Amino acid sequence: MRMAELNPVGTRLEVGTMEFTTDSIIGFARKFDPQPFHLDAEAAKDFVFGGLCASGWQSAAGWMKTFLAYWTKECIRLHKQGIAPPKLGPSPGFRKLQWLKPVYAGDRITYYTTLLNSRELVSRPGVWLNSTLNEGVNQNGETVIRFESSVLEFT
């Protein structure tokens, strides 16, 4: 089965929700993005965001974490039905990354993916390039992150 057969172009899938806690924001920032507004709630009050907020890279990593958990469950579901799931990966990259709103401690971000296009590579028959729109939406219905990505699919 191909991805476009499983979820046709234009189908928006909810892949999961992640809560951004104070501890997870600070822990991520210590390792990967040690800026004051990611590390210290008091210091963050003096910056443009007005409070402790997650690194944009943490919100992007949250999409990947929730997508992989979703995809693992989806593959198990398909196998139980006797259907071979699409073989995905790797990704040749992403574009149009937008961090639209800060993600604050306590925010719950629900992530989505929508298949935009699927085409077979002329240079590699049996290999498809799937393009997706990926989004994260907070508990207030505000889109906080959006990007387009591609993933290879093998038949």
N, CA, C and O atoms as a GROMACS GRO file, in nm:
protein
  620
    1MET      N    1   0.084  -0.118   0.000
    1MET     CA    2   0.000   0.000   0.000
    1MET      C    3   0.088   0.123   0.000
    1MET      O    4   0.191   0.126   0.068
    2ARG      N    5   0.050   0.224  -0.074
    2ARG     CA    6   0.122   0.351  -0.079
    2ARG      C    7   0.056   0.452   0.015
    2ARG      O    8  -0.062   0.440   0.049
    3MET      N    9   0.134   0.550   0.055
    3MET     CA   10   0.085   0.653   0.146
    3MET      C   11  -0.036   0.725   0.086
    3MET      O   12  -0.133   0.753   0.156
    4ALA      N   13  -0.030   0.756  -0.043
    4ALA     CA   14  -0.140   0.829  -0.107
    4ALA      C   15  -0.268   0.745  -0.114
    4ALA      O   16  -0.377   0.800  -0.125
    5GLU      N   17  -0.255   0.613  -0.108
    5GLU     CA   18  -0.373   0.526  -0.104
    5GLU      C   19  -0.430   0.522   0.038
    5GLU      O   20  -0.552   0.518   0.058
    6LEU      N   21  -0.342   0.523   0.136
    6LEU     CA   22  -0.382   0.518   0.276
    6LEU      C   23  -0.446   0.650   0.320
    6LEU      O   24  -0.550   0.651   0.386
    7ASN      N   25  -0.383   0.760   0.281
    7ASN     CA   26  -0.430   0.894   0.318
    7ASN      C   27  -0.419   0.982   0.194
    7ASN      O   28  -0.312   1.037   0.168
    8PRO      N   29  -0.526   0.996   0.117
    8PRO     CA   30  -0.520   1.070  -0.009
    8PRO      C   31  -0.473   1.215   0.009
    8PRO      O   32  -0.485   1.273   0.117
    9VAL      N   33  -0.421   1.271  -0.098
    9VAL     CA   34  -0.377   1.410  -0.100
    9VAL      C   35  -0.488   1.498  -0.042
    9VAL      O   36  -0.605   1.484  -0.078
   10GLY      N   37  -0.449   1.588   0.048
   10GLY     CA   38  -0.544   1.681   0.109
   10GLY      C   39  -0.603   1.634   0.241
   10GLY      O   40  -0.671   1.712   0.308
   11THR      N   41  -0.579   1.510   0.280
   11THR     CA   42  -0.631   1.457   0.406
   11THR      C   43  -0.543   1.504   0.522
   11THR      O   44  -0.424   1.474   0.525
   12ARG      N   45  -0.602   1.577   0.615
   12ARG     CA   46  -0.527   1.626   0.732
   12ARG      C   47  -0.538   1.523   0.844
   12ARG      O   48  -0.648   1.488   0.887
   13LEU      N   49  -0.423   1.476   0.890
   13LEU     CA   50  -0.418   1.376   0.996
   13LEU      C   51  -0.368   1.437   1.126
   13LEU      O   52  -0.268   1.509   1.126
   14GLU      N   53  -0.438   1.409   1.235
   14GLU     CA   54  -0.388   1.447   1.366
   14GLU      C   55  -0.292   1.338   1.411
   14GLU      O   56  -0.330   1.221   1.420
   15VAL      N   57  -0.167   1.376   1.439
   15VAL     CA   58  -0.067   1.275   1.474
   15VAL      C   59  -0.036   1.267   1.622
   15VAL      O   60   0.025   1.170   1.666
   16GLY      N   61  -0.077   1.366   1.700
   16GLY     CA   62  -0.055   1.356   1.844
   16GLY      C   63  -0.045   1.492   1.910
   16GLY      O   64  -0.037   1.595   1.844
   17THR      N   65  -0.046   1.488   2.042
   17THR     CA   66  -0.039   1.610   2.123
   17THR      C   67   0.075   1.597   2.222
   17THR      O   68   0.101   1.490   2.276
   18MET      N   69   0.142   1.708   2.243
   18MET     CA   70   0.254   1.712   2.336
   18MET      C   71   0.238   1.833   2.429
   18MET      O   72   0.209   1.943   2.383
   19GLU      N   73   0.257   1.810   2.558
   19GLU     CA   74   0.253   1.920   2.654
   19GLU      C   75   0.395   1.969   2.679
   19GLU      O   76   0.488   1.890   2.697
   20PHE      N   77   0.411   2.099   2.678
   20PHE     CA   78   0.540   2.161   2.702
   20PHE      C   79   0.544   2.210   2.846
   20PHE      O   80   0.482   2.310   2.881
   21THR      N   81   0.616   2.137   2.929
   21THR     CA   82   0.627   2.172   3.070
   21THR      C   83   0.748   2.263   3.092
   21THR      O   84   0.837   2.272   3.007
   22THR      N   85   0.750   2.329   3.205
   22THR     CA   86   0.866   2.411   3.240
   22THR      C   87   0.993   2.327   3.237
   22THR      O   88   1.094   2.369   3.181
   23ASP      N   89   0.987   2.209   3.298
   23ASP     CA   90   1.106   2.123   3.303
   23ASP      C   91   1.151   2.078   3.164
   23ASP      O   92   1.271   2.075   3.135
   24SER      N   93   1.055   2.044   3.076
   24SER     CA   94   1.095   1.998   2.942
   24SER      C   95   1.154   2.113   2.861
   24SER      O   96   1.247   2.092   2.783
   25ILE      N   97   1.100   2.234   2.878
   25ILE     CA   98   1.152   2.350   2.805
   25ILE      C   99   1.295   2.381   2.851
   25ILE      O  100   1.384   2.401   2.768
   26ILE      N  101   1.316   2.385   2.980
   26ILE     CA  102   1.450   2.416   3.033
   26ILE      C  103   1.548   2.305   2.999
   26ILE      O  104   1.662   2.333   2.962
   27GLY      N  105   1.505   2.180   3.011
   27GLY     CA  106   1.593   2.067   2.979
   27GLY      C  107   1.638   2.068   2.834
   27GLY      O  108   1.755   2.047   2.804
   28PHE      N  109   1.545   2.094   2.742
   28PHE     CA  110   1.579   2.101   2.600
   28PHE      C  111   1.674   2.219   2.576
   28PHE      O  112   1.774   2.206   2.506
   29ALA      N  113   1.641   2.333   2.636
   29ALA     CA  114   1.723   2.453   2.616
   29ALA      C  115   1.865   2.433   2.667
   29ALA      O  116   1.960   2.478   2.603
   30ARG      N  117   1.881   2.368   2.780
   30ARG     CA  118   2.016   2.344   2.835
   30ARG      C  119   2.102   2.267   2.734
   30ARG      O  120   2.221   2.294   2.719
   31LYS      N  121   2.039   2.171   2.666
   31LYS     CA  122   2.115   2.087   2.573
   31LYS      C  123   2.134   2.151   2.436
   31LYS      O  124   2.240   2.136   2.375
   32PHE      N  125   2.033   2.224   2.388
   32PHE     CA  126   2.034   2.261   2.247
   32PHE      C  127   2.016   2.410   2.215
   32PHE      O  128   2.055   2.453   2.107
   33ASP      N  129   1.959   2.488   2.304
   33ASP     CA  130   1.927   2.627   2.270
   33ASP      C  131   1.928   2.713   2.397
   33ASP      O  132   1.824   2.761   2.441
   34PRO      N  133   2.047   2.732   2.457
   34PRO     CA  134   2.056   2.795   2.590
   34PRO      C  135   2.043   2.948   2.588
   34PRO      O  136   2.135   3.020   2.625
   35GLN      N  137   1.927   2.994   2.546
   35GLN     CA  138   1.898   3.137   2.551
   35GLN      C  139   1.817   3.166   2.677
   35GLN      O  140   1.740   3.081   2.722
   36PRO      N  141   1.832   3.285   2.734
   36PRO     CA  142   1.768   3.315   2.864
   36PRO      C  143   1.617   3.294   2.866
   36PRO      O  144   1.563   3.249   2.968
   37PHE      N  145   1.547   3.324   2.758
   37PHE     CA  146   1.401   3.311   2.758
   37PHE      C  147   1.355   3.166   2.745
   37PHE      O  148   1.235   3.137   2.751
   38HIS      N  149   1.450   3.073   2.727
   38HIS     CA  150   1.421   2.929   2.729
   38HIS      C  151   1.468   2.864   2.860
   38HIS      O  152   1.428   2.752   2.892
   39LEU      N  153   1.552   2.934   2.935
   39LEU     CA  154   1.617   2.875   3.052
   39LEU      C  155   1.566   2.922   3.187
   39LEU      O  156   1.572   2.848   3.285
   40ASP      N  157   1.514   3.044   3.193
   40ASP     CA  158   1.485   3.105   3.322
   40ASP      C  159   1.355   3.184   3.313
   40ASP      O  160   1.347   3.285   3.242
   41ALA      N  161   1.253   3.139   3.385
   41ALA     CA  162   1.121   3.204   3.378
   41ALA      C  163   1.128   3.350   3.421
   41ALA      O  164   1.060   3.435   3.364
   42GLU      N  165   1.208   3.380   3.521
   42GLU     CA  166   1.218   3.518   3.568
   42GLU      C  167   1.289   3.605   3.465
   42GLU      O  168   1.242   3.715   3.434
   43ALA      N  169   1.400   3.559   3.413
   43ALA     CA  170   1.474   3.634   3.311
   43ALA      C  171   1.390   3.650   3.184
   43ALA      O  172   1.400   3.752   3.116
   44ALA      N  173   1.309   3.551   3.153
   44ALA     CA  174   1.228   3.553   3.030
   44ALA      C  175   1.128   3.668   3.029
   44ALA      O  176   1.086   3.714   2.923
   45LYS      N  177   1.088   3.714   3.146
   45LYS     CA  178   0.991   3.826   3.154
   45LYS      C  179   1.044   3.952   3.089
   45LYS      O  180   0.966   4.037   3.045
   46ASP      N  181   1.176   3.966   3.082
   46ASP     CA  182   1.239   4.086   3.026
   46ASP      C  183   1.266   4.076   2.876
   46ASP      O  184   1.325   4.167   2.817
   47PHE      N  185   1.225   3.967   2.815
   47PHE     CA  186   1.247   3.948   2.672
   47PHE      C  187   1.116   3.966   2.596
   47PHE      O  188   1.009   3.977   2.657
   48VAL      N  189   1.126   3.970   2.467
   48VAL     CA  190   1.012   4.001   2.380
   48VAL      C  191   0.891   3.910   2.403
   48VAL      O  192   0.777   3.955   2.385
   49PHE      N  193   0.912   3.785   2.442
   49PHE     CA  194   0.800   3.691   2.460
   49PHE      C  195   0.729   3.708   2.593
   49PHE      O  196   0.616   3.664   2.608
   50GLY      N  197   0.794   3.773   2.691
   50GLY     CA  198   0.732   3.803   2.818
   50GLY      C  199   0.720   3.687   2.915
   50GLY      O  200   0.661   3.702   3.022
   51GLY      N  201   0.776   3.573   2.879
   51GLY     CA  202   0.769   3.458   2.968
   51GLY      C  203   0.849   3.341   2.911
   51GLY      O  204   0.893   3.344   2.796
   52LEU      N  205   0.867   3.241   2.994
   52LEU     CA  206   0.941   3.122   2.953
   52LEU      C  207   0.872   3.056   2.834
   52LEU      O  208   0.753   3.027   2.839
   53CYS      N  209   0.946   3.034   2.728
   53CYS     CA  210   0.888   2.967   2.610
   53CYS      C  211   0.986   2.868   2.553
   53CYS      O  212   1.107   2.877   2.573
   54ALA      N  213   0.931   2.772   2.481
   54ALA     CA  214   1.010   2.665   2.422
   54ALA      C  215   1.089   2.714   2.302
   54ALA      O  216   1.048   2.806   2.232
   55SER      N  217   1.202   2.652   2.282
   55SER     CA  218   1.278   2.673   2.159
   55SER      C  219   1.192   2.630   2.041
   55SER      O  220   1.119   2.531   2.049
   56GLY      N  221   1.202   2.703   1.932
   56GLY     CA  222   1.132   2.661   1.811
   56GLY      C  223   1.176   2.522   1.768
   56GLY      O  224   1.097   2.444   1.714
   57TRP      N  225   1.303   2.492   1.793
   57TRP     CA  226   1.353   2.358   1.757
   57TRP      C  227   1.288   2.250   1.842
   57TRP      O  228   1.271   2.138   1.795
   58GLN      N  229   1.251   2.283   1.965
   58GLN     CA  230   1.179   2.186   2.048
   58GLN      C  231   1.039   2.163   1.993
   58GLN      O  232   0.990   2.050   1.994
   59SER      N  233   0.975   2.269   1.945
   59SER     CA  234   0.841   2.250   1.886
   59SER      C  235   0.850   2.168   1.757
   59SER      O  236   0.759   2.091   1.728
   60ALA      N  237   0.957   2.185   1.681
   60ALA     CA  238   0.976   2.104   1.560
   60ALA      C  239   1.004   1.958   1.598
   60ALA      O  240   0.951   1.865   1.537
   61ALA      N  241   1.088   1.938   1.699
   61ALA     CA  242   1.117   1.802   1.747
   61ALA      C  243   0.991   1.735   1.801
   61ALA      O  244   0.975   1.614   1.791
   62GLY      N  245   0.901   1.816   1.859
   62GLY     CA  246   0.774   1.762   1.907
   62GLY      C  247   0.691   1.705   1.794
   62GLY      O  248   0.625   1.602   1.811
   63TRP      N  249   0.693   1.772   1.678
   63TRP     CA  250   0.622   1.717   1.562
   63TRP      C  251   0.679   1.580   1.527
   63TRP      O  252   0.603   1.485   1.507
   64MET      N  253   0.810   1.569   1.518
   64MET     CA  254   0.873   1.442   1.480
   64MET      C  255   0.841   1.334   1.583
   64MET      O  256   0.811   1.220   1.546
   65LYS      N  257   0.848   1.368   1.711
   65LYS     CA  258   0.819   1.270   1.817
   65LYS      C  259   0.676   1.218   1.805
   65LYS      O  260   0.654   1.097   1.811
   66THR      N  261   0.580   1.309   1.788
   66THR     CA  262   0.441   1.265   1.780
   66THR      C  263   0.413   1.192   1.649
   66THR      O  264   0.334   1.097   1.647
   67PHE      N  265   0.476   1.235   1.540
   67PHE     CA  266   0.454   1.165   1.413
   67PHE      C  267   0.507   1.022   1.420
   67PHE      O  268   0.439   0.930   1.376
   68LEU      N  269   0.626   1.003   1.476
   68LEU     CA  270   0.683   0.867   1.484
   68LEU      C  271   0.598   0.777   1.573
   68LEU      O  272   0.582   0.659   1.542
   69ALA      N  273   0.545   0.829   1.682
   69ALA     CA  274   0.456   0.749   1.767
   69ALA      C  275   0.328   0.713   1.690
   69ALA      O  276   0.282   0.599   1.696
   70TYR      N  277   0.272   0.810   1.620
   70TYR     CA  278   0.153   0.785   1.536
   70TYR      C  279   0.184   0.679   1.430
   70TYR      O  280   0.107   0.585   1.413
   71TRP      N  281   0.295   0.694   1.360
   71TRP     CA  282   0.327   0.604   1.250
   71TRP      C  283   0.353   0.462   1.300
   71TRP      O  284   0.318   0.365   1.233
   72THR      N  285   0.415   0.449   1.416
   72THR     CA  286   0.436   0.316   1.474
   72THR      C  287   0.302   0.247   1.500
   72THR      O  288   0.285   0.130   1.466
   73LYS      N  289   0.207   0.318   1.561
   73LYS     CA  290   0.074   0.261   1.587
   73LYS      C  291   0.001   0.229   1.457
   73LYS      O  292  -0.067   0.127   1.447
   74GLU      N  293   0.016   0.316   1.358
   74GLU     CA  294  -0.051   0.295   1.230
   74GLU      C  295   0.004   0.170   1.160
   74GLU      O  296  -0.073   0.093   1.102
   75CYS      N  297   0.133   0.149   1.165
   75CYS     CA  298   0.194   0.029   1.105
   75CYS      C  299   0.145  -0.098   1.175
   75CYS      O  300   0.116  -0.198   1.110
   76ILE      N  301   0.136  -0.094   1.306
   76ILE     CA  302   0.084  -0.209   1.383
   76ILE      C  303  -0.061  -0.236   1.343
   76ILE      O  304  -0.098  -0.351   1.321
   77ARG      N  305  -0.142  -0.131   1.333
   77ARG     CA  306  -0.282  -0.147   1.293
   77ARG      C  307  -0.293  -0.210   1.154
   77ARG      O  308  -0.372  -0.302   1.134
   78LEU      N  309  -0.215  -0.162   1.061
   78LEU     CA  310  -0.221  -0.216   0.924
   78LEU      C  311  -0.175  -0.361   0.920
   78LEU      O  312  -0.237  -0.443   0.853
   79HIS      N  313  -0.066  -0.393   0.990
   79HIS     CA  314  -0.018  -0.532   0.995
   79HIS      C  315  -0.126  -0.626   1.049
   79HIS      O  316  -0.145  -0.736   0.997
   80LYS      N  317  -0.197  -0.582   1.155
   80LYS     CA  318  -0.304  -0.665   1.212
   80LYS      C  319  -0.416  -0.690   1.112
   80LYS      O  320  -0.484  -0.792   1.120
   81GLN      N  321  -0.434  -0.598   1.018
   81GLN     CA  322  -0.536  -0.614   0.914
   81GLN      C  323  -0.482  -0.687   0.790
   81GLN      O  324  -0.553  -0.705   0.691
   82GLY      N  325  -0.355  -0.730   0.798
   82GLY     CA  326  -0.296  -0.800   0.685
   82GLY      C  327  -0.253  -0.709   0.571
   82GLY      O  328  -0.238  -0.753   0.457
   83ILE      N  329  -0.234  -0.582   0.601
   83ILE     CA  330  -0.195  -0.483   0.500
   83ILE      C  331  -0.050  -0.442   0.525
   83ILE      O  332  -0.013  -0.407   0.637
   84ALA      N  333   0.031  -0.447   0.420
   84ALA     CA  334   0.169  -0.400   0.432
   84ALA      C  335   0.168  -0.247   0.431
   84ALA      O  336   0.124  -0.186   0.333
   85PRO      N  337   0.218  -0.185   0.538
   85PRO     CA  338   0.217  -0.038   0.542
   85PRO      C  339   0.320   0.020   0.444
   85PRO      O  340   0.414  -0.048   0.404
   86PRO      N  341   0.301   0.146   0.408
   86PRO     CA  342   0.400   0.212   0.324
   86PRO      C  343   0.537   0.212   0.393
   86PRO      O  344   0.546   0.222   0.515
   87LYS      N  345   0.643   0.200   0.313
   87LYS     CA  346   0.780   0.204   0.365
   87LYS      C  347   0.832   0.346   0.348
   87LYS      O  348   0.862   0.390   0.236
   88LEU      N  349   0.844   0.416   0.458
   88LEU     CA  350   0.882   0.558   0.455
   88LEU      C  351   1.026   0.579   0.500
   88LEU      O  352   1.080   0.502   0.579
   89GLY      N  353   1.085   0.686   0.448
   89GLY     CA  354   1.214   0.735   0.496
   89GLY      C  355   1.325   0.709   0.399
   89GLY      O  356   1.319   0.614   0.322
   90PRO      N  357   1.424   0.788   0.401
   90PRO     CA  358   1.449   0.910   0.479
   90PRO      C  359   1.384   1.032   0.416
   90PRO      O  360   1.317   1.023   0.313
   91SER      N  361   1.406   1.146   0.480
   91SER     CA  362   1.355   1.272   0.428
   91SER      C  363   1.468   1.349   0.360
   91SER      O  364   1.577   1.362   0.417
   92PRO      N  365   1.444   1.399   0.240
   92PRO     CA  366   1.547   1.483   0.176
   92PRO      C  367   1.545   1.628   0.225
   92PRO      O  368   1.625   1.709   0.180
   93GLY      N  369   1.454   1.661   0.318
   93GLY     CA  370   1.459   1.794   0.375
   93GLY      C  371   1.323   1.858   0.397
   93GLY      O  372   1.219   1.797   0.375
   94PHE      N  373   1.328   1.984   0.441
   94PHE     CA  374   1.206   2.060   0.466
   94PHE      C  375   1.228   2.202   0.416
   94PHE      O  376   1.340   2.243   0.385
   95ARG      N  377   1.117   2.276   0.409
   95ARG     CA  378   1.124   2.416   0.366
   95ARG      C  379   1.009   2.493   0.428
   95ARG      O  380   0.916   2.434   0.484
   96LYS      N  381   1.016   2.623   0.417
   96LYS     CA  382   0.912   2.713   0.466
   96LYS      C  383   0.881   2.693   0.615
   96LYS      O  384   0.765   2.700   0.656
   97LEU      N  385   0.983   2.670   0.695
   97LEU     CA  386   0.963   2.656   0.839
   97LEU      C  387   0.921   2.791   0.897
   97LEU      O  388   0.989   2.892   0.878
   98GLN      N  389   0.809   2.792   0.968
   98GLN     CA  390   0.758   2.913   1.032
   98GLN      C  391   0.726   2.885   1.178
   98GLN      O  392   0.649   2.794   1.210
   99TRP      N  393   0.785   2.963   1.266
   99TRP     CA  394   0.747   2.963   1.406
   99TRP      C  395   0.656   3.082   1.424
   99TRP      O  396   0.703   3.196   1.433
  100LEU      N  397   0.528   3.059   1.429
  100LEU     CA  398   0.428   3.165   1.420
  100LEU      C  399   0.392   3.229   1.553
  100LEU      O  400   0.358   3.347   1.559
  101LYS      N  401   0.398   3.151   1.660
  101LYS     CA  402   0.367   3.202   1.794
  101LYS      C  403   0.456   3.128   1.893
  101LYS      O  404   0.494   3.013   1.869
  102PRO      N  405   0.489   3.193   2.004
  102PRO     CA  406   0.567   3.124   2.106
  102PRO      C  407   0.488   3.009   2.169
  102PRO      O  408   0.365   3.013   2.177
  103VAL      N  409   0.561   2.908   2.212
  103VAL     CA  410   0.504   2.796   2.286
  103VAL      C  411   0.549   2.814   2.431
  103VAL      O  412   0.668   2.802   2.462
  104TYR      N  413   0.454   2.842   2.517
  104TYR     CA  414   0.484   2.870   2.658
  104TYR      C  415   0.470   2.745   2.744
  104TYR      O  416   0.404   2.648   2.706
  105ALA      N  417   0.533   2.750   2.861
  105ALA     CA  418   0.518   2.641   2.958
  105ALA      C  419   0.369   2.621   2.986
  105ALA      O  420   0.297   2.717   3.014
  106GLY      N  421   0.325   2.498   2.979
  106GLY     CA  422   0.184   2.465   3.000
  106GLY      C  423   0.105   2.451   2.872
  106GLY      O  424  -0.007   2.399   2.875
  107ASP      N  425   0.159   2.496   2.760
  107ASP     CA  426   0.088   2.481   2.633
  107ASP      C  427   0.085   2.335   2.591
  107ASP      O  428   0.178   2.258   2.614
  108ARG      N  429  -0.027   2.299   2.527
  108ARG     CA  430  -0.045   2.166   2.468
  108ARG      C  431  -0.056   2.188   2.317
  108ARG      O  432  -0.147   2.256   2.269
  109ILE      N  433   0.038   2.129   2.244
  109ILE     CA  434   0.042   2.146   2.099
  109ILE      C  435  -0.003   2.016   2.034
  109ILE      O  436   0.051   1.909   2.060
  110THR      N  437  -0.104   2.027   1.949
  110THR     CA  438  -0.152   1.914   1.870
  110THR      C  439  -0.093   1.928   1.731
  110THR      O  440  -0.103   2.034   1.668
  111TYR      N  441  -0.033   1.820   1.685
  111TYR     CA  442   0.038   1.822   1.557
  111TYR      C  443  -0.044   1.751   1.449
  111TYR      O  444  -0.118   1.656   1.474
  112TYR      N  445  -0.027   1.801   1.326
  112TYR     CA  446  -0.099   1.750   1.210
  112TYR      C  447  -0.004   1.735   1.092
  112TYR      O  448   0.101   1.800   1.086
  113THR      N  449  -0.041   1.647   1.000
  113THR     CA  450   0.028   1.637   0.872
  113THR      C  451  -0.076   1.619   0.762
  113THR      O  452  -0.177   1.551   0.781
  114THR      N  453  -0.049   1.680   0.648
  114THR     CA  454  -0.138   1.672   0.532
  114THR      C  455  -0.053   1.640   0.410
  114THR      O  456   0.043   1.711   0.380
  115LEU      N  457  -0.087   1.533   0.340
  115LEU     CA  458  -0.016   1.498   0.217
  115LEU      C  459  -0.054   1.599   0.109
  115LEU      O  460  -0.171   1.616   0.078
  116LEU      N  461   0.048   1.666   0.053
  116LEU     CA  462   0.026   1.766  -0.051
  116LEU      C  463   0.043   1.709  -0.192
  116LEU      O  464  -0.028   1.748  -0.285
  117ASN      N  465   0.139   1.617  -0.206
  117ASN     CA  466   0.172   1.566  -0.338
  117ASN      C  467   0.249   1.436  -0.322
  117ASN      O  468   0.319   1.415  -0.222
  118SER      N  469   0.237   1.348  -0.420
  118SER     CA  470   0.312   1.224  -0.423
  118SER      C  471   0.345   1.194  -0.568
  118SER      O  472   0.257   1.182  -0.653
  119ARG      N  473   0.475   1.181  -0.595
  119ARG     CA  474   0.514   1.153  -0.733
  119ARG      C  475   0.630   1.054  -0.735
  119ARG      O  476   0.719   1.056  -0.650
  120GLU      N  477   0.627   0.967  -0.834
  120GLU     CA  478   0.735   0.871  -0.851
  120GLU      C  479   0.856   0.941  -0.910
  120GLU      O  480   0.843   1.023  -1.001
  121LEU      N  481   0.974   0.908  -0.860
  121LEU     CA  482   1.096   0.967  -0.912
  121LEU      C  483   1.130   0.904  -1.047
  121LEU      O  484   1.138   0.782  -1.058
  122VAL      N  485   1.148   0.985  -1.146
  122VAL     CA  486   1.182   0.937  -1.280
  122VAL      C  487   1.314   0.862  -1.276
  122VAL      O  488   1.331   0.760  -1.344
  123SER      N  489   1.408   0.911  -1.198
  123SER     CA  490   1.541   0.852  -1.191
  123SER      C  491   1.547   0.723  -1.109
  123SER      O  492   1.645   0.649  -1.116
  124ARG      N  493   1.443   0.696  -1.031
  124ARG     CA  494   1.443   0.577  -0.944
  124ARG      C  495   1.303   0.517  -0.939
  124ARG      O  496   1.229   0.541  -0.844
  125PRO      N  497   1.266   0.438  -1.040
  125PRO     CA  498   1.134   0.375  -1.040
  125PRO      C  499   1.113   0.296  -0.909
  125PRO      O  500   1.203   0.229  -0.860
  126GLY      N  501   0.993   0.307  -0.855
  126GLY     CA  502   0.961   0.240  -0.730
  126GLY      C  503   0.989   0.325  -0.607
  126GLY      O  504   0.959   0.285  -0.494
  127VAL      N  505   1.047   0.443  -0.629
  127VAL     CA  506   1.070   0.537  -0.519
  127VAL      C  507   0.983   0.660  -0.544
  127VAL      O  508   0.986   0.720  -0.651
  128TRP      N  509   0.907   0.695  -0.442
  128TRP     CA  510   0.813   0.807  -0.451
  128TRP      C  511   0.859   0.919  -0.360
  128TRP      O  512   0.918   0.894  -0.254
  129LEU      N  513   0.832   1.042  -0.400
  129LEU     CA  514   0.859   1.157  -0.316
  129LEU      C  515   0.725   1.212  -0.269
  129LEU      O  516   0.645   1.260  -0.349
  130ASN      N  517   0.702   1.206  -0.138
  130ASN     CA  518   0.580   1.257  -0.078
  130ASN      C  519   0.610   1.392  -0.014
  130ASN      O  520   0.705   1.405   0.064
  131SER      N  521   0.530   1.492  -0.046
  131SER     CA  522   0.543   1.625   0.014
  131SER      C  523   0.427   1.646   0.110
  131SER      O  524   0.312   1.616   0.078
  132THR      N  525   0.460   1.699   0.227
  132THR     CA  526   0.358   1.718   0.330
  132THR      C  527   0.362   1.859   0.389
  132THR      O  528   0.466   1.925   0.390
  133LEU      N  529   0.247   1.903   0.437
  133LEU     CA  530   0.236   2.024   0.518
  133LEU      C  531   0.219   1.977   0.661
  133LEU      O  532   0.133   1.893   0.690
  134ASN      N  533   0.301   2.030   0.751
  134ASN     CA  534   0.299   1.989   0.891
  134ASN      C  535   0.273   2.111   0.978
  134ASN      O  536   0.329   2.218   0.956
  135GLU      N  537   0.188   2.092   1.079
  135GLU     CA  538   0.146   2.204   1.162
  135GLU      C  539   0.138   2.163   1.308
  135GLU      O  540   0.117   2.046   1.340
  136GLY      N  541   0.154   2.260   1.395
  136GLY     CA  542   0.129   2.244   1.537
  136GLY      C  543   0.034   2.353   1.582
  136GLY      O  544   0.055   2.470   1.551
  137VAL      N  545  -0.071   2.315   1.655
  137VAL     CA  546  -0.175   2.408   1.696
  137VAL      C  547  -0.189   2.401   1.848
  137VAL      O  548  -0.200   2.292   1.906
  138ASN      N  549  -0.189   2.517   1.913
  138ASN     CA  550  -0.199   2.516   2.060
  138ASN      C  551  -0.344   2.496   2.106
  138ASN      O  552  -0.436   2.486   2.025
  139GLN      N  553  -0.361   2.489   2.236
  139GLN     CA  554  -0.493   2.462   2.296
  139GLN      C  555  -0.594   2.573   2.268
  139GLN      O  556  -0.713   2.555   2.291
  140ASN      N  557  -0.548   2.688   2.219
  140ASN     CA  558  -0.637   2.799   2.186
  140ASN      C  559  -0.672   2.802   2.037
  140ASN      O  560  -0.738   2.895   1.989
  141GLY      N  561  -0.629   2.699   1.964
  141GLY     CA  562  -0.658   2.692   1.821
  141GLY      C  563  -0.564   2.776   1.735
  141GLY      O  564  -0.591   2.796   1.616
  142GLU      N  565  -0.454   2.824   1.792
  142GLU     CA  566  -0.358   2.906   1.719
  142GLU      C  567  -0.246   2.819   1.663
  142GLU      O  568  -0.187   2.738   1.735
  143THR      N  569  -0.217   2.836   1.535
  143THR     CA  570  -0.105   2.762   1.474
  143THR      C  571   0.024   2.823   1.524
  143THR      O  572   0.047   2.944   1.509
  144VAL      N  573   0.110   2.740   1.582
  144VAL     CA  574   0.236   2.788   1.640
  144VAL      C  575   0.357   2.752   1.554
  144VAL      O  576   0.459   2.820   1.560
  145ILE      N  577   0.346   2.646   1.475
  145ILE     CA  578   0.454   2.605   1.386
  145ILE      C  579   0.393   2.549   1.258
  145ILE      O  580   0.288   2.485   1.260
  146ARG      N  581   0.461   2.575   1.148
  146ARG     CA  582   0.417   2.521   1.018
  146ARG      C  583   0.541   2.502   0.931
  146ARG      O  584   0.630   2.587   0.930
  147PHE      N  585   0.546   2.391   0.860
  147PHE     CA  586   0.656   2.369   0.766
  147PHE      C  587   0.613   2.263   0.664
  147PHE      O  588   0.523   2.183   0.688
  148GLU      N  589   0.680   2.266   0.550
  148GLU     CA  590   0.660   2.164   0.448
  148GLU      C  591   0.780   2.072   0.451
  148GLU      O  592   0.893   2.116   0.469
  149SER      N  593   0.754   1.944   0.433
  149SER     CA  594   0.864   1.849   0.429
  149SER      C  595   0.839   1.745   0.321
  149SER      O  596   0.731   1.735   0.263
  150SER      N  597   0.942   1.669   0.298
  150SER     CA  598   0.935   1.560   0.200
  150SER      C  599   0.985   1.434   0.265
  150SER      O  600   1.070   1.437   0.353
  151VAL      N  601   0.931   1.322   0.220
  151VAL     CA  602   0.979   1.192   0.267
  151VAL      C  603   0.975   1.096   0.149
  151VAL      O  604   0.881   1.096   0.069
  152LEU      N  605   1.078   1.014   0.141
  152LEU     CA  606   1.082   0.912   0.036
  152LEU      C  607   0.998   0.793   0.078
  152LEU      O  608   0.989   0.759   0.196
  153GLU      N  609   0.936   0.730  -0.020
  153GLU     CA  610   0.856   0.609   0.002
  153GLU      C  611   0.903   0.505  -0.098
  153GLU      O  612   0.923   0.535  -0.216
  154PHE      N  613   0.920   0.383  -0.051
  154PHE     CA  614   0.973   0.275  -0.135
  154PHE      C  615   0.867   0.169  -0.158
  154PHE      O  616   0.804   0.121  -0.064
  155THR      N  617   0.846   0.133  -0.284
  155THR     CA  618   0.748   0.028  -0.314
  155THR      C  619   0.818  -0.097  -0.364
  155THR      O  620   0.752  -0.197  -0.394
   0.00000   0.00000   0.00000
